[in-house]
């Protein structure tokens, strides 16, 4: 029988504002009955946001881990999300990509899951790490490295890896969870956070607690260097071999001069060839602590049973203090910055303006501004460039590039139509913005339409178990309180057209913008006359 397919992982958000994240709470077939801690009577699910807030319960374990719970007994399933307040922005120089590594390592199991014999595997893992250190030290000598010694050390390291790998039970964590009825096991690393999520039949709740609590408390970072190579290949395919990947990374590196948002999530190639399992373990121990995480469970569960299972299986997560936030602040930009890639690929225009962080009271204005400028067919830029002038075939705008935890950017990406000059398309974007400011401001009707769409989006998000778990944990981690998900609608309803125009005047100015372009190289003149 062939080995099961490893879990699909949306491993990093290269362009989060171009991706639609499908969060589906699929209904799995009920497995054999399991004893429940408390009986549950069916109850109708209220979908109104106002009523829903009253149904959310919370409790905190002794180690500081917060659980957020919504009981929904209309179907025998539940969804969860574990959100860790650690992403690409939390990495140190020389260790870019290591937050993403933790996501990969979370699927490798523990001392119980993923091993054939832990007593044999552990010393082999230690030997692997011992073999890696001298190899790295020799590599660091660069041109002065002893090539003969390098070959010997590389051979010893390879043999140590193979010996440790022989004791691995491949994909056992995934196999157990998928075998229990999870169709959607997944994880994702962004600049701000790392999230883990899937759905299960409710009679598998204790299995979930055992598996999730175990990998968050005592993971084994097995096959570390193998997975590091996998991420290196992801980088090669998604950045070096991708015109838009190169554009995005060049754009970030240009837009930010100090803040770690400049490095993205995937990591620099040299770091992906250098950082060690020892460093990975240190990152985990610092960031994967109870006070730096939140768990939401939504579905056919009860608070009492989760309290019991949480204490039993999640109580082993470290109670160490949460690490401090990033102190580095991006300096105010004083002049326009530009990065241009000559490439025979599809031309593209990327523009970004610095804006406040997601917890700033003004952030709601920027979200509305992005939507009304480039959020869909109704938006000003889409109407002008795509529908009317037909100089673009695709356009997106989004607040929170590349994250929301710290001051970020409002971004616009335009795909010019065939034959269109990217520079003229770029200017057309500015013309529309100038028109909104001077000739044709946003109308109350446009803003009212946005308010309706936000409410509809939040209701749809809250009706799905997975979507609600995601919304609650994000609000808890990024804004400090899950209730902020419900306060969003109030902030949006309070917006006035003047708030959006104020945001434009404040931020959408030339000295505050960064521009990234893909332009086709000039055609070489023919040399028909010969040399």
C-alpha positions in Angstrom: 0.0 0.0 0.0 1.5 3.4 -1.0 2.5 5.8 1.7 -0.2 8.5 2.4 0.3 11.9 0.8 1.9 14.4 3.2 -0.4 17.2 4.4 -0.9 20.1 2.1 0.5 23.2 3.7 0.0 26.8 2.7 3.5 27.3 4.0 4.0 31.0 3.5 2.1 34.1 2.3 4.1 35.3 -0.6 1.3 37.5 -1.9 -1.5 37.3 0.8 -3.6 39.9 -1.0 -3.8 37.8 -4.2 -4.7 34.6 -2.5 -8.2 33.6 -1.4 -7.9 31.4 1.6 -10.6 28.7 1.5 -11.5 27.7 5.1 -14.0 24.9 4.8 -15.3 23.0 7.8 -16.0 19.7 6.0 -18.3 17.2 7.6 -16.4 13.9 8.3 -18.2 10.6 8.6 -18.7 9.8 12.3 -16.4 7.1 13.6 -17.0 4.8 16.5 -18.7 6.4 19.5 -16.5 7.7 22.3 -17.4 8.6 25.9 -18.2 12.2 26.3 -17.4 14.2 29.5 -20.8 15.8 29.4 -24.0 15.2 27.4 -25.0 17.8 24.9 -28.5 18.6 23.8 -29.0 19.8 20.2 -29.5 23.6 20.0 -30.1 26.0 17.1 -27.1 28.0 16.0 -27.6 31.8 16.0 -25.7 33.4 13.2 -26.2 37.1 14.0 -22.9 38.6 15.0 -24.5 40.3 18.0 -25.9 37.1 19.3 -22.8 35.1 18.5 -20.6 37.2 20.7 -22.6 36.1 23.7 -22.0 32.5 22.9 -18.2 32.8 22.9 -16.7 31.4 26.1 -13.1 31.4 27.3 -10.8 30.0 29.9 -7.1 30.1 30.6 -4.9 27.2 31.7 -2.5 27.5 34.6 0.4 28.0 32.1 -1.3 31.0 30.5 -2.7 29.3 27.4 -6.0 30.9 26.4 -8.8 28.7 25.0 -11.7 30.3 23.1 -14.8 28.1 22.7 -18.0 28.3 20.7 -20.4 25.4 21.3 -22.4 24.4 18.2 -24.2 21.1 18.4 -26.0 21.0 15.1 -23.4 18.6 13.6 -21.0 16.1 15.2 -17.9 17.9 14.1 -15.6 20.6 15.4 -12.8 22.8 14.0 -9.9 24.4 15.8 -7.1 26.8 15.2 -3.9 27.1 17.2 -2.4 30.5 16.5 1.2 31.2 17.6 2.3 34.8 17.9 5.5 34.1 15.8 6.2 34.7 12.2 8.8 35.9 9.8 9.1 39.2 11.5 10.3 37.5 14.7 13.4 36.0 13.2 17.0 37.0 13.9 19.7 37.9 11.4 21.1 34.7 10.0 18.0 32.7 10.8 15.4 34.0 8.2 13.0 31.2 7.3 13.2 29.5 10.7 9.6 30.4 11.7 8.5 28.6 8.6 10.7 25.7 9.6 8.7 25.4 12.9 5.5 24.9 10.8 7.1 22.0 9.0 8.5 20.5 12.1 5.1 20.5 13.8 4.1 17.7 11.4 7.0 15.5 12.4 5.6 14.3 15.6 6.9 13.8 19.1 8.8 11.2 21.1 5.7 9.0 20.8 4.4 9.8 17.3 6.7 9.6 14.3 9.4 7.3 15.7 10.0 3.6 15.4 12.0 3.6 18.6 12.7 6.8 20.4 15.4 5.3 22.7 17.4 4.6 19.5 16.4 7.7 17.6 17.3 10.3 20.2 21.1 9.6 20.3 21.1 9.4 16.5 19.6 12.9 16.3 22.2 14.1 18.8 24.9 12.6 16.6 23.5 14.2 13.5 23.7 17.6 15.2 27.2 16.9 16.4 28.2 16.1 12.8 26.7 19.2 11.5 28.6 21.7 13.6 32.1 21.1 12.2 30.7 21.0 8.7 29.1 24.4 9.1 32.2 25.9 10.6 34.3 24.7 7.7 31.8 26.1 5.2 32.0 29.4 6.9 35.6 29.7 5.9 34.4 30.3 2.3 37.3 30.3 -0.2 39.7 29.3 2.6 37.8 26.1 3.4 39.7 22.8 3.1 37.9 21.0 0.2 39.2 17.6 1.3 38.0 18.2 4.9 34.7 19.5 3.6 34.1 16.3 1.7 34.9 14.2 4.7 32.6 16.2 7.0 29.8 16.2 4.4 30.0 12.4 4.2 29.9 12.1 7.9 26.9 14.4 8.2 25.1 12.5 5.4 25.7 9.2 7.2 24.4 10.6 10.5 21.3 11.9 8.7 20.6 8.5 7.2 21.1 6.7 10.5 18.6 9.0 12.3 16.2 8.8 9.4 16.1 5.0 9.7 14.3 5.3 13.0 11.6 7.7 11.6 8.1 6.6 11.0 7.3 8.9 8.0 4.2 11.0 8.0 2.8 9.2 11.1 1.3 12.4 12.6 -0.6 13.1 9.3 -1.6 9.5 8.9 -3.2 9.4 12.4 -5.1 12.7 12.0 -6.3 12.0 8.5 -7.3 8.5 9.5 -9.4 9.9 12.2 -11.5 11.9 9.7 -9.7 15.2 9.1 -9.9 16.2 5.4 -8.3 19.6 5.9 -5.2 19.3 8.0 -3.1 22.4 7.2 -0.8 25.1 8.5 0.5 28.5 7.4 3.3 30.8 8.3 3.0 34.6 7.7 5.1 37.5 8.7 3.0 37.9 11.9 1.9 34.5 13.0 1.9 30.7 12.4 -1.4 28.9 12.5 -2.4 25.2 12.6 -5.9 24.1 11.8 -8.2 21.2 10.8 -11.6 19.7 11.5 -12.5 16.3 13.1 -15.6 14.4 14.2 -16.4 15.4 17.7 -15.9 11.9 19.1 -12.2 12.4 18.2 -11.8 15.4 20.5 -9.5 13.7 22.9 -7.3 12.4 20.1 -7.1 15.9 18.9 -6.1 17.2 22.3 -3.4 14.5 22.6 -1.9 15.2 19.2 -2.1 19.0 19.2 -1.1 19.4 22.8 1.8 17.0 22.2 3.3 18.7 19.2 3.0 22.2 20.8 4.5 21.0 24.1 7.2 18.5 23.2 7.9 18.3 19.5 10.8 16.4 18.0 12.5 18.3 15.3 13.3 15.2 13.3 14.3 15.3 9.6 15.2 19.0 10.2 17.8 19.3 7.5 15.7 17.4 5.0 12.9 19.8 5.5 15.3 22.8 5.4 16.2 21.6 1.9 12.5 21.4 1.0 12.1 25.0 2.0 15.2 26.0 0.1 13.5 24.4 -3.0 10.3 26.3 -2.2 12.4 29.5 -2.3 14.0 28.6 -5.5 10.7 27.8 -7.2 8.7 30.7 -5.7 11.3 33.5 -5.8 14.4 32.8 -8.0 12.4 31.0 -10.7 9.3 33.3 -10.5 9.2 36.8 -11.9 6.5 37.9 -9.5 8.4 36.3 -6.7 11.5 38.2 -7.5 9.4 41.4 -7.9 7.7 40.9 -4.5 10.9 40.2 -2.6 12.7 43.1 -4.4 9.7 45.3 -3.5 9.9 44.4 0.2 13.6 44.8 0.4 13.2 48.3 -1.1 10.1 49.4 0.8 11.6 48.5 4.3 15.0 49.6 5.3 14.9 48.6 9.0 11.9 46.6 10.0 12.1 42.8 9.6 9.1 42.9 7.3 11.7 43.5 4.6 12.9 39.9 4.7 9.6 38.1 4.0 8.8 34.6 5.3 10.6 32.2 3.0 14.1 33.1 4.2 17.4 34.0 2.4 19.2 31.2 0.6 22.3 31.5 2.7 20.3 31.2 5.9 18.4 28.2 4.6 21.7 26.5 4.0 23.1 27.4 7.5 20.8 27.6 10.5 20.8 24.5 12.7 18.4 22.3 14.5 19.8 23.7 17.7 18.8 27.1 16.6 15.4 25.8 15.6 14.9 24.3 19.0 15.9 27.7 20.6 13.4 29.5 18.4 10.7 27.1 19.4 11.4 27.3 23.1 11.3 31.1 23.0 8.1 31.6 20.9 6.0 28.4 21.4 5.1 29.2 24.9 1.6 29.2 26.3 1.4 33.0 26.9 2.3 33.5 23.2 -0.4 31.3 21.8 -4.2 31.0 21.6 -6.5 28.0 20.8 -10.0 28.4 19.4 -12.4 25.4 19.2 -15.7 25.7 17.5 -18.3 23.0 17.0 -19.8 20.0 18.8 -17.8 20.4 22.1 -18.5 21.7 25.6 -16.4 24.0 27.8 -16.1 21.5 30.7 -14.7 18.7 28.5 -12.2 21.2 26.9 -11.2 22.4 30.3 -10.4 18.9 31.3 -8.6 17.9 28.1 -6.8 21.2 27.9 -5.3 20.8 31.4 -4.4 17.2 30.6 -2.8 17.6 27.2 -1.9 21.3 26.8 -0.7 21.9 30.4 2.8 20.8 29.4 3.3 23.8 27.1 5.9 26.1 28.6 4.7 28.7 31.0 7.7 31.0 30.2 6.9 34.7 29.6 6.0 35.6 26.0 8.9 37.1 24.1 8.7 40.9 23.6 7.5 42.4 20.3 9.9 43.7 17.7 11.4 47.0 18.9 12.7 48.1 15.5 10.4 50.7 13.9 10.5 51.6 10.2 11.8 55.2 9.8 9.5 57.6 8.0 10.1 57.4 4.3 11.4 60.7 2.9 11.4 60.0 -0.9 9.9 57.7 -3.5 11.8 54.4 -3.9 11.7 52.3 -7.1 12.9 48.9 -8.1 12.7 47.8 -11.8 13.2 44.3 -13.1 13.8 43.9 -16.8 12.3 40.5 -17.7 10.6 39.0 -20.7 7.8 37.9 -18.4 4.4 39.5 -18.0 4.9 43.2 -17.1 3.5 44.1 -13.6 3.1 47.2 -11.5 3.3 47.1 -7.7 2.9 50.2 -5.6 2.9 50.5 -1.8 2.4 53.3 0.7 3.3 53.0 4.4 0.3 52.9 6.8 -0.2 52.3 10.5 -0.4 48.8 12.1 -3.7 46.9 12.4 -4.4 47.9 16.0 -4.2 51.6 15.1 -7.7 53.3 15.3 -7.1 54.7 11.8 -6.5 51.2 10.2 -10.2 50.7 9.4 -10.0 53.7 7.1 -7.1 52.2 5.1 -9.0 48.9 4.8 -12.0 50.7 3.4 -9.7 52.8 1.1 -8.1 49.7 -0.3 -11.5 48.2 -1.0 -12.9 51.2 -2.7 -9.8 51.7 -4.8 -9.1 48.2 -5.9 -11.2 45.6 -4.0 -13.4 44.5 -6.9 -15.5 45.5 -9.9 -17.1 48.3 -7.9 -13.7 49.9 -7.1 -12.4 53.1 -8.8 -9.2 51.7 -10.1 -10.9 48.6 -11.5 -13.5 50.7 -13.2 -11.0 53.1 -14.7 -8.1 50.8 -15.7 -9.8 47.5 -16.4 -13.3 48.3 -17.5 -13.2 51.7 -19.1 -9.6 52.2 -20.4 -8.8 48.5 -20.7 -5.2 49.1 -20.0 -5.1 46.5 -17.3 -6.4 42.9 -17.1 -6.2 42.5 -13.3 -6.0 44.7 -10.3 -5.9 44.2 -6.6 -5.5 46.4 -3.6 -5.0 45.4 0.1 -4.2 47.0 3.4 -1.7 45.0 5.5 1.2 44.3 3.2 2.9 42.1 4.3 1.4 42.0 7.8 -0.8 43.8 10.3 1.0 43.4 13.6 3.4 46.3 12.9 3.2 49.4 10.6 2.8 48.0 7.1 1.7 49.1 3.7 -1.4 49.6 1.5 -0.5 47.9 -1.7 -1.8 47.9 -5.3 -0.8 45.3 -7.9 -1.7 45.8 -11.5 -1.3 43.4 -14.4 -1.1 45.6 -17.6 -3.0 44.5 -20.7 -0.9 43.2 -23.6 1.1 46.0 -25.2 0.6 48.5 -22.5 3.5 50.5 -21.1 3.8 49.7 -17.4 5.0 53.2 -16.7 1.8 54.6 -18.2 -0.3 52.1 -16.3 1.5 53.2 -13.1 0.6 56.9 -13.9 -3.0 55.9 -14.5 -3.2 54.7 -10.9 -2.0 58.0 -9.6 -4.5 59.8 -11.9 -7.4 57.9 -10.4 -6.1 58.7 -6.9 -5.7 62.4 -7.7 -9.2 62.4 -9.2 -10.7 61.0 -5.9 -8.9 63.7 -3.9 -9.6 66.7 -6.2 -12.5 66.0 -8.6 -14.7 63.1 -7.6 -14.5 62.0 -3.9 -15.9 58.7 -2.7 -19.6 58.9 -2.2 -21.6 58.0 0.8 -23.2 55.2 -1.3 -19.8 53.7 -2.1 -18.9 53.7 1.6 -22.3 52.2 2.5 -21.7 49.4 0.0 -18.4 48.7 1.6 -20.0 48.5 5.1 -22.6 46.0 3.8 -19.9 43.9 2.2 -17.8 43.8 5.4 -20.8 42.7 7.5 -21.7 40.0 5.0 -18.1 38.8 4.9 -17.9 38.6 8.7 -21.2 36.8 9.0 -20.1 34.3 6.4 -16.8 33.9 8.2 -18.6 33.4 11.5 -21.0 30.8 10.2 -18.2 28.4 9.4 -16.5 26.7 12.3 -13.1 27.1 10.7 -13.6 30.7 9.7 -14.8 31.6 13.2 -11.9 29.9 14.9 -9.5 31.8 12.6 -11.2 35.1 13.3 -11.2 34.7 17.1 -7.6 33.6 17.4 -6.4 36.4 15.1 -8.2 39.0 17.1 -6.9 37.6 20.3 -3.2 37.5 19.2 -3.0 40.5 16.9 -5.3 42.8 18.8 -5.2 41.4 22.3 -8.8 40.3 22.6 -11.0 38.0 20.6 -13.9 40.5 21.1 -12.1 42.8 18.6 -13.5 40.6 15.8 -17.0 41.8 16.8 -15.8 45.4 17.3 -14.7 45.6 13.7 -18.2 46.0 12.5 -18.7 48.9 14.8 -15.5 50.6 13.6 -16.5 50.1 10.0 -20.0 51.5 10.6 -18.6 54.6 12.2 -16.5 55.4 9.1 -17.1 58.6 7.2 -16.0 59.6 3.7 -13.8 62.2 5.3 -11.9 59.5 7.1 -10.9 57.9 3.8 -9.9 61.1 2.2 -7.8 62.0 5.3 -6.0 58.6 5.0 -5.3 59.3 1.4 -3.9 62.8 2.0 -1.8 61.4 4.9 -0.3 58.4 3.2 -0.9 58.1 -0.5 1.8 60.7 -1.4 4.8 60.4 -3.6 7.4 60.6 -0.8 5.8 57.7 1.0 5.5 55.3 -1.8 7.6 52.4 -3.1 7.2 51.2 -6.7 8.2 47.8 -8.2 8.0 47.1 -11.9 8.5 44.3 -14.3 9.2 45.7 -17.7 10.2 43.9 -20.8 13.8 44.4 -21.9 14.3 46.7 -25.0 14.3 44.8 -28.2 17.8 44.5 -29.7 18.2 46.3 -33.0 18.7 43.9 -35.9 22.1 43.9 -37.5 21.2 42.9 -41.0 24.3 44.5 -42.5 26.6 42.1 -40.7 29.7 43.0 -38.8 
